[in-house]
Amino acid sequence: MGIIGVQLVVSLLMATLMHRLAPHYSIGRWLLCNGSLFRYKHPSDDELRALSGKQKPKIKRDRRQNGVMESKPETVPKDINLYLESKPITPLDALVLRYFMDYQWLVDFVLYATLVYTFTEAYYSLLNIQGEVNVGVLWCLLTLAFGLKVLFSLMAHYFKTEEGGERSVCLAFAFLFVLIAMLILIVREDYLEFGLEPGFANLYENVKVFLKQQGVVDILPYSISRLIFKLLLVGCASFIGACLTFPGLRLAQTHLDALKMTADNPLMQILLHANFLSPIIVLLLWLKPITRDFVMNTPLGKEKMQLMSDPMFDTVRLWIIVGICVLRLAMTRYHLQAYLNLAEKWVELMKKEAGNITIIEIQRKISRVFCYLCVVTVQYLGPIILILHATLLLKVLGDYSWGFYPETPGVSPAVDISPVPSGPPPTAEEEEDYRAAVSHITAALSTLRNVFTPLFYRGLFSFLTWWLAACQVVTSLFGLYFHQYLMAS
């Protein structure tokens, strides 16, 4: 089967379904509008006047110095007996949400990308296919790119804000993650087993051989190339950390609010704590003295026992991360509802204050919570989407297995560019030229596959997966401290 095979047909089918079904059936829209989330409606002018004992005033005008006639904003006491009405979110309500189209498109694309990846995994596993491009890899890479793009657009929105200090927070965490990444990259493989060092050494040797075959003799020394590679990783890590800053801070806030919302449900609080602390488990999975060394040499009395083999440990690690992602998805409803409850929380705080407040300010504060629901949803789901698809790429490109049995490491699935002819049969001369072009392309791709081997991909995507979890841990723990202690004081 050539490159235009079953996988490409499935990819085109999924792209068509995503385009055709999105206006009618959208997983992103269903996630918000399935009836489990309730928003709070802001009170009308007449309702606020009735609560404050006022009647609709006559229009009064205030003459300004520049001669412009303006009506004075109407005010009501802050301690009025105001209770908000809640209603389920409908698809019509969702249309007014900020970033709704970006959110819906991202979540729908993630669903179809995961389906394509699942199909390709079953396709390779059941039929033992060799020599075809793994289209699922392309979908996962696009998911990472689109996820970072949406998170970057949200960060840019915060960065453009003149008030509130969001720009300073972005810059401070970007520089903080530069320092953390530099510290992490100097840790020896005996402690953090990413495999970056052997992976880059393998890449350097492969590139060196490739360049010599092309007639290039002078190349950068290994030490300089290694330094450039790690500086690039530090830059990418800082960018990712900056994009995940506000998602981590938001996660901490919704976590605290969700705990208060489920105070009468101990089981749900345990799941919420497990969800919040789950990125720490990802960090420990690559900490060799705590995980792999312990599993390989488990103390049993005076003897030591090996609980599982190295390939099995790698498989278990992949499944644990997938389970963490499923847990995060299951807790989505509680975190989003906890965010929506901020409108009611603000009203309760307002009642305890003295003085007056304008009617428009009350309505604006309450409606603003709902308008930014999609932003909060992307901030909650975005990091776990990146972790999940980075893990899927680690499995495929790193030649790992989903099964609990040893697997012989090899080269990641290659591209078979055997053509599928269409149209009238070519002449003998055209066929000869065609075969020559195909042979050149095949040789080039084969050389490229020999340069980027699974050993390199294992190091790269292990670091990426671990770093995404590390950013979540740093930002969410800081957010927890900020909301629970600094804001309280």
Secondary structure, 3 states (H helix, E strand, C coil): CCCCCHHHHHHHHHHHHHHHHCCCCCHHHHHHHCCCCEEEECCCHHHHHHHHCCCCCCCCEEECCCCCEEECCCEEECCCCCCCEEEECCHHHHCCCCCHHHHHHHHHHHHHHHHHHHHHHHHHHHHCCCCCCCHHHHHHHHHHHHHHHHHHHHHHHHHHCCCCCHHHHHHHHHHHHHHHHHHHHCCCCCCECCCHHHHHHHHHHHHHHHHHHCCCCCCCCHHHHHHHHHHHHHHHHHHHHHHCHHHHHHHHHHHHHHHHHCCCCHHHHHHHHHHHHHHHHHHHHCECCCCHHHHHCEEECCEEECCCCHHHHHHHHHHHHHHHHHHHHHCHHHHHHHHHCHHHHHHHHHHCCCCEEEHHHHHHHHHHHHHCHHHHHHHHHHHHHHHHHHHHHHHHHCCCCCCCCCCCCCCCCCCCCCCCCCCCCCCHHHHHHHHHHHHHHHHHHHHHHHHCCHHHHHHHHHHHHHHHHHHHHHHHHHHHHHHHHHCCC
